[in-house]
């Protein structure tokens, strides 16, 4: 019996997306976080340039390109910069994944404040569960947030940047071809991460090794290219709604990968918090039509 693409593509996409946190930790011992991202963005641009040469999609207008530059600076440059800096400073990958995983919930809350969405009693309950779950994870993660580690600040900054970028992309970034729009987003992300690398990591050598090459290659090919192309396929086929529920598995999958690869151990309290937060986010977003966060769909075409 043939399995439809809509049945397996969301699972592959979510599995790939969850490896971004552990992939970062795998490569960061060999260079600074902004240097890693600048190299990644440059290689990703080369890959998308090849796709553009082969597919010849329509280019955005200058005004549309400027809006994609803003989205790319927020969603890729700022968000990934904050996340990688946090992991470099010792924030566990599982904890970072959970905090950033609250982005759909925060976006929904802001949408409610902006009058774009109404919440019922069940959704307010979901907000409470999400907040409680996050608190349990933080308290159960070796007291990291209470130890003065500045990495937590970077994770929170990454959460805010991806949320702002999501709302901006939703309101201003539509109507361009996904391939060329994403190219422009990565272009601005390269400018941001390259500038940060020059300002804060000048003189820091890149230690080229097999592990670093694997982490870099995986981040470029599996995440920045393949995961995005799978997402574009789902957008084209209208399978977006189902994927949103799968995204709640990302923090748990990341925690399992971090335990296997780096021996990151979360307490029973933290594990319970992951489940509680996932249930809370699902409850909030299931009240209406569930949508995939636009941060994961950087340049969808109307």
N, C-alpha and C positions, 0 to 999 in steps of 0.2 A: 504494500500500500504506500503510495507516494505521500510524503509529508510536505505540506505547503510551506513556502518560505516564511509566511507570517507566523508559523508555529515555532520555528527554530531561530530565526534571525533575532528576535528580542532577547532570547536567552544568551546567544553569543555576544550580542552587543553589551548587555549588562555585565557578563563575565569579563569581557575585555575592559569595560569602564572601571570595574572594581580594581583592576591591576595597576591603575595609575598611581595609587598611593604607595603600594609596595615597590613598584618600578622606580619611583623617585628615591625611596630609601636605598634601593640597591645601587643606584648610580651616584648618589651624592657624596659618598666617601672619597670620590676621586676628583671632585672639582666643586666650585661654588655653585649654589643653586641657580643664580642668574646666568652664569656661564653655561650651565647645563641647558637651561631653557633657551638661551640665545642660539646655541648649536642646534637644538631640537627644532626651533622655529625656522632656522635657515634651511635645514634639510627637508622639513615639511613643505616649505615654499617650493623647493625644487621638485618635489613629488607632485604638487598640485599644478605647477607649471607644465609638467609632462602631461597631466590629465587635460589641461586646457588646450595644449597643442594637439592632443588626439581628438578631443570632443568638440572643440571650437564653440563653446557656449557664448552667449551674449554677455558683453561687458556692461557693468553698471555706469550710469552717468556720474559726473564728478560729485554732484550732491549726494547721490546714493553711496558712492565710494567713501565720502567723508563720514557718513553715518556708520558704515561698516568699520572704519578705522576706530571710531569711538567704541563700538561694541567689542572689537578685538582687543583694544587696550584694557577694557574692563574684564571681559570674559576670559581672555587668554593671558595677557600680560600681567594684569593686576592680580587676578584670582590665582593663577598658577604660581606667580612670583611669591605671593603670601604663603601659599600652601607649601611650596618647596623650601622656603626659608624656615617655616615652622618645623618641618621634618628634619632639616639640617640641624636645628637647635634641640632636637631630641624629643619632639612630640611623637608619641606612638602613632603609627599609621592608622590603626583601628580607631583611635580617638579622633584623629583628624577627619577620617571618613565620616564618622557619626555627626560631628559638628557641622561639617559642610553639607552633609546629607539632610540637614534641616532647611536647606535653601528653598525647596518647594513650599514648605510650611510658611516660611518667612515671606516668600513672594505672595502666597495666598492672603496672608494677613495684611500686607501692604495694599494688595488689590482691594481688599475689603475697606481699608481706610480711604482709598481713593474713589470709593463708590462703584467699583467695577464688579463687586461680588458681595452676596449676602450669606451670612452664616446662620445655621440653625443650632439647636442645642447640642446635637451630636457632634457638630464640628467644633464648637467651643470645648466640648469634652476632649476632643482630639488634641486641641491646642494644649490643654492642661496635661494630658498624657505625654505629649512630646516634650514639654518643658520638664516634667518630672523625670522622664527617661533620660534626658540629657544630663540632668543633675546627678542621677545615680551613676552614669558612666564616668563623669568627671570625678566624683567622689571615690569611685572604685578603681580609678586608673593611677594608683600609686601616689595619689595626692599631687599630681603634676600641676594642676591649676592653682593649688594652694602653696606651691613651693617658690613662686616668683619667677618661673620659667617664662621668658618673654615670647616663647613660641606660641603660647595660647593666644596672645594678642594678634600674632600674624594669622592664625587660623580664623579668628573672629573677623579680622580685616578681609580675609579671602571670602568668607561667607557674605559679608556686606557687599563686596565688589561684585560677586557673581549675581547677587540678588538685584543690585542696581543695574547691572548689565542686562539681566534678563528683562527687566521692565523697559529699559531703553530699547532693546532689540524688538520687543513686542510692539512698542508704540511707534518706533522710527525706522527700524531696520528691515522692513518687509519689502517685497516686490523686486528682489534681485535674483539672478540665477544662483543656486546654492554653491556651485563650484567656484565661480568667480567671486561671489560674495565672501566665501570662506577664505579665498586667497587674499583678499584685501584685509580681512581680519587678522590673518597670520602675519601680514606685512606690518601692521601697526604693532602687533605683539612682539615681533622681532626688534622693532625700534625701541620699545619699552624695555625689554629684557636686555638688549644690547647696551643701552644707556646705563642701566642698573649695574651690569657687569663691569663696565668701564669705571663707574664711580666707586663701587664698593669692593670689587674683586680684581682690580688691576694688579698684575704681578703674581697672582696666584696661578700656579701651573696646573694644567690638566694632566692627570696621571692616566695615560691610556692603558687599559688592561682589557682582558677578555670580558670581565664582569661589567665594566663601564660600557664597552661597545655593545654588549647584549642589552643593557638597560636603555641605552640611547636608541638602538635599532628598534627595540620593542616599543618604546614610547612614540617613535616616529611612525613606523609602519602599522603597528597594531592599534594604536590609540588615535594619533592625529590624522591618519589616513583611513585605515580599514574601519575603525569604529564609526568615524564620521560618515563614510560611504554607506555603511549598513544603516545608519540613521537616515540618510537621504533616501535610501530604498524604502524604508518604512514610511517616511513622510509621503513619498510618491504613491504608495499603495494604501494610504489611509489607515495604517495600523498603529497610530500614535497612542490611542487611548489605553490599549492593553499594556504598553511598555511602561507607563507611569507606575503601575503597581509593582512591576518587576524591579524598579529602581530602589524600592525600599529594602531590597536584599543586599545592596552595595555595601553598607557598613558591616554587616555580618560576614559577607564574603571577604572583605578586606581584612577583618579581624582574624579569620581563619588563615589567610595567606601570611599575615604578619606573624602569627603563632608558628606556622610551619617553617617560614624562611628565617625569621629573626628571633624566635623564641619570645615574642611579646605575649605576655600572659595577662589577660583581663580577669579580674575577680568575678565571682558569681554575681555580685552586686552589679558590676559593669555589664555583664552579659544580659542580666535581666533588664537593665536600662536600655540596651540596644533593642531588645524585643518590644519594650514598652514604647520607646520613641518611634519605632517603625509602625506600630499599631496606631499611634497618635497621628502620624503624618497621613497614613492611609485613611483614617477616619475623617480627617479634615478634607482631603481631596476627593473623597468618594461621594461627597454631598451633592455634587453636580457632575457635569461632564469632566472626566479626568483628562488632563492634558500633560503631555511631556513638557518639562521645563524648557523654555526657549533657550536657556543657556546651553543646553545640549543640542539645540537645533539652531546653530548660529546664523544661518542665512537661508531660511526656508522661503520658497517662492510662492507668492499668492496664485 
